[in-house]
Amino acid sequence: MELATQLGDRYGRDVGVEVTLVDPEPFHVWKPLLHEVASGSLDPWVHQVDYAAQGYWHGFDFVQGAMTGLDRKKQLVSVGPVFDGEGRALFSARELPYDTLIMAVGSITNFFGIPGAHEHTFALDTVQDAERFRASLVSACIRADSVQSPSKRRVRIMIVGGGATGVELAAELRQTARFLSVYGLHHLDPMRDIQISTIEAGDRILPTLPERVSEAAAELLERYGVQLILREQVKEVTAQGLFTSEVTFHGADLTVWAAGIKALPLLSKLDGLIVGERGQLAVRQTLQTLDDDAIFAIGDCAQCHWTEQAAWVPPRAQAAHQQVGFLLRALRVRLAHPTERLPLFRYRDFGSLVSLGRLGAMGNLMGGLISGRLFVDGIVARIMYRSLYRMHCVALHGW
C-alpha cells in the first residue's frame, strides 16, 4: 500500500508509467492493529483505507482479486474472480500485463501441522479473522453472564504463542474486559471470571527480544492476572481446549493461534520462481528474484540476506517499510536507465516495541537510532509505539 501510493504520486500522472495495485480485499487496515480489533478496543472501519479511493487520489489503479498464477514468458499475472456476500460474481478472472512485477503478498498463520489447530483456533491474518474472534468473545461472555452459579461463571481464553502478537493480544483482552458492562453484562467479573492464558514452548515470552524486555513484560502480565504457561508445546487442539502432552490438558472456550507465520503456498507454484527453505521467494540484494530481473519481492514473502547478521531479514513491518524506501530509489534507476546496475538493499534493525495496551509499552531501541541498545518502557515506549502507526499514515496520506 505504501509503495503503490508513493509510486502513484511519483509516476501516476506520467503517460509513460502505469502503477496498478492488486489485492483480494477492497480496503486496507494496518496489520499490527489486528490484535486491537480482536480485543474490541479498535474499530477497523474507522482506520481502514479504501484501495480504489486511495488510487484515485494518488494516481494508481486498483484491481480487486487474488493472484492465482504467473506467466513469465508473456509477462502476465492471473487474477481470480471476486464474488459478493451472496455468491454473485463481481469480477471475473483476468490477466494483467506487466513490465515490472513487485510481489508483496505477505504471510499466513503457520499451524505446524498440529492436529485440530486449523479447525479449532482463531488466527489473526485478516480483519475478518479479528472480527470473528471479537464476536465469539462477546457471545461467550454473554453466555457466561447468564450462568446462575458464580463458581461456574467463567470464560477461558487460551493464546498459543508468546511472541509479540500473543503478548499484545493478552494485554488488550485483559483491559477491554473491564468494559463488558456496555453489553449489559453485570454479573461477569472481568478479573475473576475471564481467564486469559498464554502458552509458549520456549523458556520465556518474547523470545526474539532481549531477556530484560521479556522479563518486564511477563511481570506486568502476571500482575494483571494473565497466566503464562512456559516450556509446553501444543500437541493437539480440540473444541474444548488443547493437549500439551498425552496427559496434560488445558481447557479453553476460545483459542487463538499466534505461534508463527509461513509463506503462502502460491509462491512455490509461480512459473518456476525459486523459493528458499521457508517457502519465500529468494531474492538478491537488489530485491529481484534470483531468476527474473523483472520480478521483485518485499516484506514477509521475500527471503533476503541480512548481510550484517549473516541471517535472513526478519518478517517485520520495519523491514517491509525499509524495502519500500529502497524500491522507490531502485525503480527510479530501472525506469530511467534500464541497463544500469541497481543499488543494494541493506536492512537496519532499529529495535522492537511491544504494546501492552493502556498499561504502556516496552522494548529495545538499537541500530541507527542510538549507539548500542536502550531499554524503554512506560509512557515513552507507548508514544513511540503509536508513532509507528502515525508514520504509516504519513506514508499513505502525507503530513
Secondary structure, 3 states (H helix, E strand, C coil): CHHHHHHHHHHCCCCCCCCEEEECCCEECCHHHHHHHHHCCCCHHHHCEEHHHHHHHHCCEEEECCEEEEECCCCEEEECCEECCCCCEEECCEEEECCCEEECCCCEECCCCCCCHHHHCECCCCHHHHHHHHHHHHHHHHHHHCCCCHHHCCEEEEEECCCHHHHHHHHHHHHHHHHHHHHCCCCCCCCCCEEEEEEECCCCCCCCCCHHHHHHHHHHHHHCCEEEEECCCCCEEECCEEECCCCCEEECCEEEECCCEECCHHHHHCCCCCECCCCCEEECCCCEECCEEEEEECHHHEECEEHHHCEECCCCHHHHHHHHHHHHHHHHHHHHCCCCCCCCCCCCCCEEEEECHHHCEEEEECCCCCCCCEEEEHHHHHHHHHHHHHHHHHHHHCC
